[in-house]
Structures are given as structure tokens and as C-alpha cells.
């Protein structure tokens, strides 16, 4: 496996982990609608948004890597 393909595999694993974390954050948010205080809901919403942005960032890095190195 070339260095570039190793980088692709690493980015793919990071993206998978990020999507899993995002899914968990969204589940925590939706599971707690009407069950937690407004401040706690805001915290959960912020966590989900951070996870969404990280997932998007890593996916962009993965797509850029694939486009640049054709691997």
C-alpha cells in the first residue's frame, strides 16, 4: 500500500468515527427533546453541530485526498 493509500485509509477511518459520533450526538439531542432543561438541550444541540462540522471537514479532506492522488 502506498503512503497516499495509507493516508486515504486513515482519513476514511477518521470519517467513519466522526459520522458515528455525529449520529450519537443527534440521537442524544432527539432522545432528550422535552426531557431536559433548555440549557442542557442547547449544550446537546451545540455538541451535535460541532460533530456535524467535524464530519464535514474530514469528508472534505478525504475527498480532496482522493481527487489529488487518484487513489
mmJSON file of the N, C-alpha and C atoms, coordinates in Angstrom:
{"data_MODEL":{"atom_site":{
"group_PDB":["ATOM","ATOM","ATOM","ATOM","ATOM","ATOM","ATOM","ATOM","ATOM","ATOM","ATOM","ATOM","ATOM","ATOM","ATOM","ATOM","ATOM","ATOM","ATOM","ATOM","ATOM","ATOM","ATOM","ATOM","ATOM","ATOM","ATOM","ATOM","ATOM","ATOM","ATOM","ATOM","ATOM","ATOM","ATOM","ATOM","ATOM","ATOM","ATOM","ATOM","ATOM","ATOM","ATOM","ATOM","ATOM","ATOM","ATOM","ATOM","ATOM","ATOM","ATOM","ATOM","ATOM","ATOM","ATOM","ATOM","ATOM","ATOM","ATOM","ATOM","ATOM","ATOM","ATOM","ATOM","ATOM","ATOM","ATOM","ATOM","ATOM","ATOM","ATOM","ATOM","ATOM","ATOM","ATOM","ATOM","ATOM","ATOM","ATOM","ATOM","ATOM","ATOM","ATOM","ATOM","ATOM","ATOM","ATOM","ATOM","ATOM","ATOM","ATOM","ATOM","ATOM","ATOM","ATOM","ATOM","ATOM","ATOM","ATOM","ATOM","ATOM","ATOM","ATOM","ATOM","ATOM","ATOM","ATOM","ATOM","ATOM","ATOM","ATOM","ATOM","ATOM","ATOM","ATOM","ATOM","ATOM","ATOM","ATOM","ATOM","ATOM","ATOM","ATOM","ATOM","ATOM","ATOM","ATOM","ATOM","ATOM","ATOM","ATOM","ATOM","ATOM","ATOM","ATOM","ATOM","ATOM","ATOM","ATOM","ATOM","ATOM","ATOM","ATOM","ATOM","ATOM","ATOM","ATOM","ATOM","ATOM","ATOM","ATOM","ATOM","ATOM","ATOM","ATOM","ATOM","ATOM","ATOM","ATOM","ATOM","ATOM","ATOM","ATOM","ATOM","ATOM","ATOM","ATOM","ATOM","ATOM","ATOM","ATOM","ATOM","ATOM","ATOM","ATOM","ATOM","ATOM","ATOM","ATOM","ATOM","ATOM","ATOM","ATOM","ATOM","ATOM","ATOM","ATOM","ATOM","ATOM","ATOM","ATOM","ATOM","ATOM","ATOM","ATOM","ATOM","ATOM","ATOM","ATOM","ATOM","ATOM","ATOM","ATOM","ATOM","ATOM","ATOM","ATOM","ATOM","ATOM","ATOM","ATOM","ATOM","ATOM"],
"id":[1,2,3,4,5,6,7,8,9,10,11,12,13,14,15,16,17,18,19,20,21,22,23,24,25,26,27,28,29,30,31,32,33,34,35,36,37,38,39,40,41,42,43,44,45,46,47,48,49,50,51,52,53,54,55,56,57,58,59,60,61,62,63,64,65,66,67,68,69,70,71,72,73,74,75,76,77,78,79,80,81,82,83,84,85,86,87,88,89,90,91,92,93,94,95,96,97,98,99,100,101,102,103,104,105,106,107,108,109,110,111,112,113,114,115,116,117,118,119,120,121,122,123,124,125,126,127,128,129,130,131,132,133,134,135,136,137,138,139,140,141,142,143,144,145,146,147,148,149,150,151,152,153,154,155,156,157,158,159,160,161,162,163,164,165,166,167,168,169,170,171,172,173,174,175,176,177,178,179,180,181,182,183,184,185,186,187,188,189,190,191,192,193,194,195,196,197,198,199,200,201,202,203,204,205,206,207,208,209,210,211,212,213],
"type_symbol":["N","C","C","N","C","C","N","C","C","N","C","C","N","C","C","N","C","C","N","C","C","N","C","C","N","C","C","N","C","C","N","C","C","N","C","C","N","C","C","N","C","C","N","C","C","N","C","C","N","C","C","N","C","C","N","C","C","N","C","C","N","C","C","N","C","C","N","C","C","N","C","C","N","C","C","N","C","C","N","C","C","N","C","C","N","C","C","N","C","C","N","C","C","N","C","C","N","C","C","N","C","C","N","C","C","N","C","C","N","C","C","N","C","C","N","C","C","N","C","C","N","C","C","N","C","C","N","C","C","N","C","C","N","C","C","N","C","C","N","C","C","N","C","C","N","C","C","N","C","C","N","C","C","N","C","C","N","C","C","N","C","C","N","C","C","N","C","C","N","C","C","N","C","C","N","C","C","N","C","C","N","C","C","N","C","C","N","C","C","N","C","C","N","C","C","N","C","C","N","C","C","N","C","C","N","C","C","N","C","C","N","C","C"],
"label_atom_id":["N","CA","C","N","CA","C","N","CA","C","N","CA","C","N","CA","C","N","CA","C","N","CA","C","N","CA","C","N","CA","C","N","CA","C","N","CA","C","N","CA","C","N","CA","C","N","CA","C","N","CA","C","N","CA","C","N","CA","C","N","CA","C","N","CA","C","N","CA","C","N","CA","C","N","CA","C","N","CA","C","N","CA","C","N","CA","C","N","CA","C","N","CA","C","N","CA","C","N","CA","C","N","CA","C","N","CA","C","N","CA","C","N","CA","C","N","CA","C","N","CA","C","N","CA","C","N","CA","C","N","CA","C","N","CA","C","N","CA","C","N","CA","C","N","CA","C","N","CA","C","N","CA","C","N","CA","C","N","CA","C","N","CA","C","N","CA","C","N","CA","C","N","CA","C","N","CA","C","N","CA","C","N","CA","C","N","CA","C","N","CA","C","N","CA","C","N","CA","C","N","CA","C","N","CA","C","N","CA","C","N","CA","C","N","CA","C","N","CA","C","N","CA","C","N","CA","C","N","CA","C","N","CA","C","N","CA","C","N","CA","C","N","CA","C","N","CA","C"],
"label_alt_id":[null,null,null,null,null,null,null,null,null,null,null,null,null,null,null,null,null,null,null,null,null,null,null,null,null,null,null,null,null,null,null,null,null,null,null,null,null,null,null,null,null,null,null,null,null,null,null,null,null,null,null,null,null,null,null,null,null,null,null,null,null,null,null,null,null,null,null,null,null,null,null,null,null,null,null,null,null,null,null,null,null,null,null,null,null,null,null,null,null,null,null,null,null,null,null,null,null,null,null,null,null,null,null,null,null,null,null,null,null,null,null,null,null,null,null,null,null,null,null,null,null,null,null,null,null,null,null,null,null,null,null,null,null,null,null,null,null,null,null,null,null,null,null,null,null,null,null,null,null,null,null,null,null,null,null,null,null,null,null,null,null,null,null,null,null,null,null,null,null,null,null,null,null,null,null,null,null,null,null,null,null,null,null,null,null,null,null,null,null,null,null,null,null,null,null,null,null,null,null,null,null,null,null,null,null,null,null,null,null,null,null,null,null],
"label_comp_id":["UNK","UNK","UNK","UNK","UNK","UNK","UNK","UNK","UNK","UNK","UNK","UNK","UNK","UNK","UNK","UNK","UNK","UNK","UNK","UNK","UNK","UNK","UNK","UNK","UNK","UNK","UNK","UNK","UNK","UNK","UNK","UNK","UNK","UNK","UNK","UNK","UNK","UNK","UNK","UNK","UNK","UNK","UNK","UNK","UNK","UNK","UNK","UNK","UNK","UNK","UNK","UNK","UNK","UNK","UNK","UNK","UNK","UNK","UNK","UNK","UNK","UNK","UNK","UNK","UNK","UNK","UNK","UNK","UNK","UNK","UNK","UNK","UNK","UNK","UNK","UNK","UNK","UNK","UNK","UNK","UNK","UNK","UNK","UNK","UNK","UNK","UNK","UNK","UNK","UNK","UNK","UNK","UNK","UNK","UNK","UNK","UNK","UNK","UNK","UNK","UNK","UNK","UNK","UNK","UNK","UNK","UNK","UNK","UNK","UNK","UNK","UNK","UNK","UNK","UNK","UNK","UNK","UNK","UNK","UNK","UNK","UNK","UNK","UNK","UNK","UNK","UNK","UNK","UNK","UNK","UNK","UNK","UNK","UNK","UNK","UNK","UNK","UNK","UNK","UNK","UNK","UNK","UNK","UNK","UNK","UNK","UNK","UNK","UNK","UNK","UNK","UNK","UNK","UNK","UNK","UNK","UNK","UNK","UNK","UNK","UNK","UNK","UNK","UNK","UNK","UNK","UNK","UNK","UNK","UNK","UNK","UNK","UNK","UNK","UNK","UNK","UNK","UNK","UNK","UNK","UNK","UNK","UNK","UNK","UNK","UNK","UNK","UNK","UNK","UNK","UNK","UNK","UNK","UNK","UNK","UNK","UNK","UNK","UNK","UNK","UNK","UNK","UNK","UNK","UNK","UNK","UNK","UNK","UNK","UNK","UNK","UNK","UNK"],
"label_asym_id":["A","A","A","A","A","A","A","A","A","A","A","A","A","A","A","A","A","A","A","A","A","A","A","A","A","A","A","A","A","A","A","A","A","A","A","A","A","A","A","A","A","A","A","A","A","A","A","A","A","A","A","A","A","A","A","A","A","A","A","A","A","A","A","A","A","A","A","A","A","A","A","A","A","A","A","A","A","A","A","A","A","A","A","A","A","A","A","A","A","A","A","A","A","A","A","A","A","A","A","A","A","A","A","A","A","A","A","A","A","A","A","A","A","A","A","A","A","A","A","A","A","A","A","A","A","A","A","A","A","A","A","A","A","A","A","A","A","A","A","A","A","A","A","A","A","A","A","A","A","A","A","A","A","A","A","A","A","A","A","A","A","A","A","A","A","A","A","A","A","A","A","A","A","A","A","A","A","A","A","A","A","A","A","A","A","A","A","A","A","A","A","A","A","A","A","A","A","A","A","A","A","A","A","A","A","A","A","A","A","A","A","A","A"],
"label_entity_id":["1","1","1","1","1","1","1","1","1","1","1","1","1","1","1","1","1","1","1","1","1","1","1","1","1","1","1","1","1","1","1","1","1","1","1","1","1","1","1","1","1","1","1","1","1","1","1","1","1","1","1","1","1","1","1","1","1","1","1","1","1","1","1","1","1","1","1","1","1","1","1","1","1","1","1","1","1","1","1","1","1","1","1","1","1","1","1","1","1","1","1","1","1","1","1","1","1","1","1","1","1","1","1","1","1","1","1","1","1","1","1","1","1","1","1","1","1","1","1","1","1","1","1","1","1","1","1","1","1","1","1","1","1","1","1","1","1","1","1","1","1","1","1","1","1","1","1","1","1","1","1","1","1","1","1","1","1","1","1","1","1","1","1","1","1","1","1","1","1","1","1","1","1","1","1","1","1","1","1","1","1","1","1","1","1","1","1","1","1","1","1","1","1","1","1","1","1","1","1","1","1","1","1","1","1","1","1","1","1","1","1","1","1"],
"label_seq_id":[1,1,1,2,2,2,3,3,3,4,4,4,5,5,5,6,6,6,7,7,7,8,8,8,9,9,9,10,10,10,11,11,11,12,12,12,13,13,13,14,14,14,15,15,15,16,16,16,17,17,17,18,18,18,19,19,19,20,20,20,21,21,21,22,22,22,23,23,23,24,24,24,25,25,25,26,26,26,27,27,27,28,28,28,29,29,29,30,30,30,31,31,31,32,32,32,33,33,33,34,34,34,35,35,35,36,36,36,37,37,37,38,38,38,39,39,39,40,40,40,41,41,41,42,42,42,43,43,43,44,44,44,45,45,45,46,46,46,47,47,47,48,48,48,49,49,49,50,50,50,51,51,51,52,52,52,53,53,53,54,54,54,55,55,55,56,56,56,57,57,57,58,58,58,59,59,59,60,60,60,61,61,61,62,62,62,63,63,63,64,64,64,65,65,65,66,66,66,67,67,67,68,68,68,69,69,69,70,70,70,71,71,71],
"pdbx_PDB_ins_code":[null,null,null,null,null,null,null,null,null,null,null,null,null,null,null,null,null,null,null,null,null,null,null,null,null,null,null,null,null,null,null,null,null,null,null,null,null,null,null,null,null,null,null,null,null,null,null,null,null,null,null,null,null,null,null,null,null,null,null,null,null,null,null,null,null,null,null,null,null,null,null,null,null,null,null,null,null,null,null,null,null,null,null,null,null,null,null,null,null,null,null,null,null,null,null,null,null,null,null,null,null,null,null,null,null,null,null,null,null,null,null,null,null,null,null,null,null,null,null,null,null,null,null,null,null,null,null,null,null,null,null,null,null,null,null,null,null,null,null,null,null,null,null,null,null,null,null,null,null,null,null,null,null,null,null,null,null,null,null,null,null,null,null,null,null,null,null,null,null,null,null,null,null,null,null,null,null,null,null,null,null,null,null,null,null,null,null,null,null,null,null,null,null,null,null,null,null,null,null,null,null,null,null,null,null,null,null,null,null,null,null,null,null],
"Cartn_x":[0.852,0.0,0.896,0.567,1.388,1.072,1.951,1.742,0.41,0.098,-1.15,-2.352,-2.296,-3.406,-3.526,-2.407,-2.447,-3.128,-2.838,-3.477,-4.976,-5.353,-6.771,-7.461,-6.836,-7.411,-7.557,-6.554,-6.603,-7.737,-7.845,-8.924,-10.286,-10.381,-11.651,-12.047,-11.087,-11.379,-11.807,-11.114,-11.479,-12.892,-13.221,-14.556,-15.617,-15.357,-16.298,-16.536,-15.476,-15.597,-16.379,-16.093,-16.793,-18.278,-18.619,-20.035,-20.74,-20.05,-20.619,-20.87,-19.905,-20.065,-21.187,-21.301,-22.372,-23.73,-23.848,-25.105,-25.487,-24.497,-24.76,-25.193,-24.573,-24.925,-26.344,-26.719,-28.075,-29.083,-28.744,-29.64,-29.837,-28.766,-28.874,-29.754,-29.623,-30.423,-31.904,-32.205,-33.603,-34.232,-33.448,-33.978,-34.347,-33.757,-33.958,-34.856,-35.486,-36.401,-37.507,-37.672,-38.718,-38.417,-37.248,-36.895,-35.827,-35.126,-34.029,-34.264,-33.5,-33.612,-33.202,-33.606,-33.264,-31.752,-31.06,-29.601,-28.938,-29.449,-28.897,-29.201,-30.393,-30.746,-29.827,-29.552,-28.641,-27.255,-26.808,-25.497,-25.489,-26.555,-26.645,-26.693,-27.42,-27.524,-26.157,-25.424,-24.09,-23.151,-23.247,-22.405,-22.694,-23.961,-24.333,-23.806,-23.872,-23.38,-21.864,-21.157,-19.699,-19.365,-20.088,-19.856,-20.172,-21.22,-21.568,-20.455,-19.949,-18.887,-17.613,-17.275,-16.082,-16.237,-17.408,-17.674,-17.518,-18.08,-17.985,-16.535,-15.78,-14.383,-13.551,-13.725,-12.95,-13.345,-14.634,-15.073,-14.462,-14.389,-13.762,-12.288,-11.597,-10.186,-10.035,-10.927,-10.884,-11.142,-12.175,-12.478,-11.329,-10.736,-9.6,-8.42,-8.171,-7.068,-7.306,-8.505,-8.835,-8.687,-9.176,-9.09,-7.637,-6.839,-5.444,-4.583,-4.782,-3.892,-4.498,-5.749,-6.433,-6.29,-6.434,-6.337,-7.623],
"Cartn_y":[-1.182,0.0,1.243,2.179,3.382,4.294,5.276,6.251,6.97,7.316,8.02,7.156,5.889,4.998,4.8,4.798,4.718,5.959,7.107,8.354,8.277,7.747,7.59,6.683,5.593,4.665,5.328,6.107,6.813,7.842,8.618,9.603,8.921,7.79,7.061,6.588,6.068,5.635,6.82,7.953,9.159,9.602,9.542,9.939,8.999,7.701,6.741,7.022,7.274,7.584,8.888,9.869,11.149,10.994,10.203,10.007,9.258,8.318,7.59,8.543,9.401,10.378,11.363,11.766,12.676,12.004,10.77,10.041,9.93,9.66,9.568,10.918,11.997,13.336,13.704,13.369,13.654,12.8,11.551,10.683,11.23,11.686,12.267,13.504,14.299,15.512,15.159,14.264,13.931,13.119,12.292,11.486,12.344,13.518,14.351,15.56,15.648,16.762,16.741,17.856,17.972,17.271,16.658,15.895,16.581,17.538,18.204,19.712,20.378,21.837,22.473,23.709,24.427,24.568,24.813,24.955,23.626,22.527,21.212,20.884,21.218,20.996,21.816,23.049,23.897,23.284,22.713,22.052,20.851,20.053,18.893,19.324,20.399,20.912,21.398,22.083,22.562,21.38,20.351,19.162,18.511,18.425,17.837,18.693,20.004,20.898,20.787,20.702,20.525,19.203,18.145,16.839,16.873,17.592,17.714,18.412,19.504,20.254,19.432,18.688,17.852,16.753,16.143,15.108,15.675,16.854,17.501,17.829,18.338,18.699,17.475,16.4,15.192,14.619,14.656,14.15,14.981,16.288,17.154,16.801,16.573,16.173,14.852,13.901,12.609,12.788,13.536,13.765,14.478,15.473,16.189,15.249,14.389,13.434,12.521,12.003,11.096,11.817,13.055,13.816,14.143,14.468,14.857,13.663,12.552,11.399,10.268,10.409,9.399,7.994,7.924,6.599,6.209],
"Cartn_z":[0.0,0.0,0.0,-0.851,-0.918,0.258,0.457,1.536,1.338,0.089,-0.179,0.175,-0.15,0.172,1.676,2.368,3.826,4.396,3.795,4.22,3.949,2.804,2.47,3.493,3.821,4.793,6.161,6.54,7.819,7.837,6.767,6.677,6.668,5.991,5.952,7.343,8.103,9.478,10.342,10.186,10.936,10.583,9.293,8.849,9.406,9.397,9.964,11.45,12.179,13.603,13.814,12.984,13.097,12.798,11.787,11.476,12.589,13.209,14.341,15.512,15.783,16.867,16.566,15.317,14.914,15.104,14.687,14.847,16.326,17.169,18.607,19.178,18.704,19.189,18.774,17.541,17.072,17.84,18.094,18.862,20.269,20.904,22.248,22.216,21.179,21.034,20.874,19.96,19.698,20.834,21.474,22.588,23.787,23.884,25.059,24.831,23.666,23.395,24.446,25.116,26.134,27.445,27.535,28.735,29.584,28.995,29.705,29.723,30.546,30.628,29.3,29.126,27.902,27.739,28.848,28.76,28.392,28.918,28.569,27.113,26.654,25.254,24.341,24.728,23.948,23.885,24.995,25.022,24.081,24.121,23.233,21.773,21.495,20.136,19.645,20.514,20.15,19.895,20.708,20.505,19.161,18.804,17.516,16.364,16.512,15.456,15.295,16.383,16.326,15.638,15.995,15.382,13.887,13.501,12.083,11.314,11.861,11.192,11.066,12.111,12.062,11.011,10.953,9.958,8.554,8.325,7.017,6.677,7.642,7.418,7.031,7.77,7.477,6.118,5.791,4.49,3.367,3.554,2.556,2.392,3.497,3.437,2.689,2.96,2.28,0.783,0.442,-0.973,-1.682,-1.023,-1.608,-1.831,-0.869,-0.996,-2.198,-2.294,-3.406,-4.748,-4.821,-6.066,-6.426,-5.441,-5.686,-6.065,-5.381,-5.563,-6.373,-6.762,-7.588,-7.003,-5.694,-5.057,-4.388],
"occupancy":[1.0,1.0,1.0,1.0,1.0,1.0,1.0,1.0,1.0,1.0,1.0,1.0,1.0,1.0,1.0,1.0,1.0,1.0,1.0,1.0,1.0,1.0,1.0,1.0,1.0,1.0,1.0,1.0,1.0,1.0,1.0,1.0,1.0,1.0,1.0,1.0,1.0,1.0,1.0,1.0,1.0,1.0,1.0,1.0,1.0,1.0,1.0,1.0,1.0,1.0,1.0,1.0,1.0,1.0,1.0,1.0,1.0,1.0,1.0,1.0,1.0,1.0,1.0,1.0,1.0,1.0,1.0,1.0,1.0,1.0,1.0,1.0,1.0,1.0,1.0,1.0,1.0,1.0,1.0,1.0,1.0,1.0,1.0,1.0,1.0,1.0,1.0,1.0,1.0,1.0,1.0,1.0,1.0,1.0,1.0,1.0,1.0,1.0,1.0,1.0,1.0,1.0,1.0,1.0,1.0,1.0,1.0,1.0,1.0,1.0,1.0,1.0,1.0,1.0,1.0,1.0,1.0,1.0,1.0,1.0,1.0,1.0,1.0,1.0,1.0,1.0,1.0,1.0,1.0,1.0,1.0,1.0,1.0,1.0,1.0,1.0,1.0,1.0,1.0,1.0,1.0,1.0,1.0,1.0,1.0,1.0,1.0,1.0,1.0,1.0,1.0,1.0,1.0,1.0,1.0,1.0,1.0,1.0,1.0,1.0,1.0,1.0,1.0,1.0,1.0,1.0,1.0,1.0,1.0,1.0,1.0,1.0,1.0,1.0,1.0,1.0,1.0,1.0,1.0,1.0,1.0,1.0,1.0,1.0,1.0,1.0,1.0,1.0,1.0,1.0,1.0,1.0,1.0,1.0,1.0,1.0,1.0,1.0,1.0,1.0,1.0,1.0,1.0,1.0,1.0,1.0,1.0,1.0,1.0,1.0,1.0,1.0,1.0],
"B_iso_or_equiv":[0.0,0.0,0.0,0.0,0.0,0.0,0.0,0.0,0.0,0.0,0.0,0.0,0.0,0.0,0.0,0.0,0.0,0.0,0.0,0.0,0.0,0.0,0.0,0.0,0.0,0.0,0.0,0.0,0.0,0.0,0.0,0.0,0.0,0.0,0.0,0.0,0.0,0.0,0.0,0.0,0.0,0.0,0.0,0.0,0.0,0.0,0.0,0.0,0.0,0.0,0.0,0.0,0.0,0.0,0.0,0.0,0.0,0.0,0.0,0.0,0.0,0.0,0.0,0.0,0.0,0.0,0.0,0.0,0.0,0.0,0.0,0.0,0.0,0.0,0.0,0.0,0.0,0.0,0.0,0.0,0.0,0.0,0.0,0.0,0.0,0.0,0.0,0.0,0.0,0.0,0.0,0.0,0.0,0.0,0.0,0.0,0.0,0.0,0.0,0.0,0.0,0.0,0.0,0.0,0.0,0.0,0.0,0.0,0.0,0.0,0.0,0.0,0.0,0.0,0.0,0.0,0.0,0.0,0.0,0.0,0.0,0.0,0.0,0.0,0.0,0.0,0.0,0.0,0.0,0.0,0.0,0.0,0.0,0.0,0.0,0.0,0.0,0.0,0.0,0.0,0.0,0.0,0.0,0.0,0.0,0.0,0.0,0.0,0.0,0.0,0.0,0.0,0.0,0.0,0.0,0.0,0.0,0.0,0.0,0.0,0.0,0.0,0.0,0.0,0.0,0.0,0.0,0.0,0.0,0.0,0.0,0.0,0.0,0.0,0.0,0.0,0.0,0.0,0.0,0.0,0.0,0.0,0.0,0.0,0.0,0.0,0.0,0.0,0.0,0.0,0.0,0.0,0.0,0.0,0.0,0.0,0.0,0.0,0.0,0.0,0.0,0.0,0.0,0.0,0.0,0.0,0.0,0.0,0.0,0.0,0.0,0.0,0.0],
"pdbx_formal_charge":[null,null,null,null,null,null,null,null,null,null,null,null,null,null,null,null,null,null,null,null,null,null,null,null,null,null,null,null,null,null,null,null,null,null,null,null,null,null,null,null,null,null,null,null,null,null,null,null,null,null,null,null,null,null,null,null,null,null,null,null,null,null,null,null,null,null,null,null,null,null,null,null,null,null,null,null,null,null,null,null,null,null,null,null,null,null,null,null,null,null,null,null,null,null,null,null,null,null,null,null,null,null,null,null,null,null,null,null,null,null,null,null,null,null,null,null,null,null,null,null,null,null,null,null,null,null,null,null,null,null,null,null,null,null,null,null,null,null,null,null,null,null,null,null,null,null,null,null,null,null,null,null,null,null,null,null,null,null,null,null,null,null,null,null,null,null,null,null,null,null,null,null,null,null,null,null,null,null,null,null,null,null,null,null,null,null,null,null,null,null,null,null,null,null,null,null,null,null,null,null,null,null,null,null,null,null,null,null,null,null,null,null,null],
"auth_seq_id":[1,1,1,2,2,2,3,3,3,4,4,4,5,5,5,6,6,6,7,7,7,8,8,8,9,9,9,10,10,10,11,11,11,12,12,12,13,13,13,14,14,14,15,15,15,16,16,16,17,17,17,18,18,18,19,19,19,20,20,20,21,21,21,22,22,22,23,23,23,24,24,24,25,25,25,26,26,26,27,27,27,28,28,28,29,29,29,30,30,30,31,31,31,32,32,32,33,33,33,34,34,34,35,35,35,36,36,36,37,37,37,38,38,38,39,39,39,40,40,40,41,41,41,42,42,42,43,43,43,44,44,44,45,45,45,46,46,46,47,47,47,48,48,48,49,49,49,50,50,50,51,51,51,52,52,52,53,53,53,54,54,54,55,55,55,56,56,56,57,57,57,58,58,58,59,59,59,60,60,60,61,61,61,62,62,62,63,63,63,64,64,64,65,65,65,66,66,66,67,67,67,68,68,68,69,69,69,70,70,70,71,71,71],
"auth_comp_id":["UNK","UNK","UNK","UNK","UNK","UNK","UNK","UNK","UNK","UNK","UNK","UNK","UNK","UNK","UNK","UNK","UNK","UNK","UNK","UNK","UNK","UNK","UNK","UNK","UNK","UNK","UNK","UNK","UNK","UNK","UNK","UNK","UNK","UNK","UNK","UNK","UNK","UNK","UNK","UNK","UNK","UNK","UNK","UNK","UNK","UNK","UNK","UNK","UNK","UNK","UNK","UNK","UNK","UNK","UNK","UNK","UNK","UNK","UNK","UNK","UNK","UNK","UNK","UNK","UNK","UNK","UNK","UNK","UNK","UNK","UNK","UNK","UNK","UNK","UNK","UNK","UNK","UNK","UNK","UNK","UNK","UNK","UNK","UNK","UNK","UNK","UNK","UNK","UNK","UNK","UNK","UNK","UNK","UNK","UNK","UNK","UNK","UNK","UNK","UNK","UNK","UNK","UNK","UNK","UNK","UNK","UNK","UNK","UNK","UNK","UNK","UNK","UNK","UNK","UNK","UNK","UNK","UNK","UNK","UNK","UNK","UNK","UNK","UNK","UNK","UNK","UNK","UNK","UNK","UNK","UNK","UNK","UNK","UNK","UNK","UNK","UNK","UNK","UNK","UNK","UNK","UNK","UNK","UNK","UNK","UNK","UNK","UNK","UNK","UNK","UNK","UNK","UNK","UNK","UNK","UNK","UNK","UNK","UNK","UNK","UNK","UNK","UNK","UNK","UNK","UNK","UNK","UNK","UNK","UNK","UNK","UNK","UNK","UNK","UNK","UNK","UNK","UNK","UNK","UNK","UNK","UNK","UNK","UNK","UNK","UNK","UNK","UNK","UNK","UNK","UNK","UNK","UNK","UNK","UNK","UNK","UNK","UNK","UNK","UNK","UNK","UNK","UNK","UNK","UNK","UNK","UNK","UNK","UNK","UNK","UNK","UNK","UNK"],
"auth_asym_id":["A","A","A","A","A","A","A","A","A","A","A","A","A","A","A","A","A","A","A","A","A","A","A","A","A","A","A","A","A","A","A","A","A","A","A","A","A","A","A","A","A","A","A","A","A","A","A","A","A","A","A","A","A","A","A","A","A","A","A","A","A","A","A","A","A","A","A","A","A","A","A","A","A","A","A","A","A","A","A","A","A","A","A","A","A","A","A","A","A","A","A","A","A","A","A","A","A","A","A","A","A","A","A","A","A","A","A","A","A","A","A","A","A","A","A","A","A","A","A","A","A","A","A","A","A","A","A","A","A","A","A","A","A","A","A","A","A","A","A","A","A","A","A","A","A","A","A","A","A","A","A","A","A","A","A","A","A","A","A","A","A","A","A","A","A","A","A","A","A","A","A","A","A","A","A","A","A","A","A","A","A","A","A","A","A","A","A","A","A","A","A","A","A","A","A","A","A","A","A","A","A","A","A","A","A","A","A","A","A","A","A","A","A"],
"auth_atom_id":["N","CA","C","N","CA","C","N","CA","C","N","CA","C","N","CA","C","N","CA","C","N","CA","C","N","CA","C","N","CA","C","N","CA","C","N","CA","C","N","CA","C","N","CA","C","N","CA","C","N","CA","C","N","CA","C","N","CA","C","N","CA","C","N","CA","C","N","CA","C","N","CA","C","N","CA","C","N","CA","C","N","CA","C","N","CA","C","N","CA","C","N","CA","C","N","CA","C","N","CA","C","N","CA","C","N","CA","C","N","CA","C","N","CA","C","N","CA","C","N","CA","C","N","CA","C","N","CA","C","N","CA","C","N","CA","C","N","CA","C","N","CA","C","N","CA","C","N","CA","C","N","CA","C","N","CA","C","N","CA","C","N","CA","C","N","CA","C","N","CA","C","N","CA","C","N","CA","C","N","CA","C","N","CA","C","N","CA","C","N","CA","C","N","CA","C","N","CA","C","N","CA","C","N","CA","C","N","CA","C","N","CA","C","N","CA","C","N","CA","C","N","CA","C","N","CA","C","N","CA","C","N","CA","C","N","CA","C","N","CA","C","N","CA","C","N","CA","C"],
"pdbx_PDB_model_num":[1,1,1,1,1,1,1,1,1,1,1,1,1,1,1,1,1,1,1,1,1,1,1,1,1,1,1,1,1,1,1,1,1,1,1,1,1,1,1,1,1,1,1,1,1,1,1,1,1,1,1,1,1,1,1,1,1,1,1,1,1,1,1,1,1,1,1,1,1,1,1,1,1,1,1,1,1,1,1,1,1,1,1,1,1,1,1,1,1,1,1,1,1,1,1,1,1,1,1,1,1,1,1,1,1,1,1,1,1,1,1,1,1,1,1,1,1,1,1,1,1,1,1,1,1,1,1,1,1,1,1,1,1,1,1,1,1,1,1,1,1,1,1,1,1,1,1,1,1,1,1,1,1,1,1,1,1,1,1,1,1,1,1,1,1,1,1,1,1,1,1,1,1,1,1,1,1,1,1,1,1,1,1,1,1,1,1,1,1,1,1,1,1,1,1,1,1,1,1,1,1,1,1,1,1,1,1,1,1,1,1,1,1]
}}}
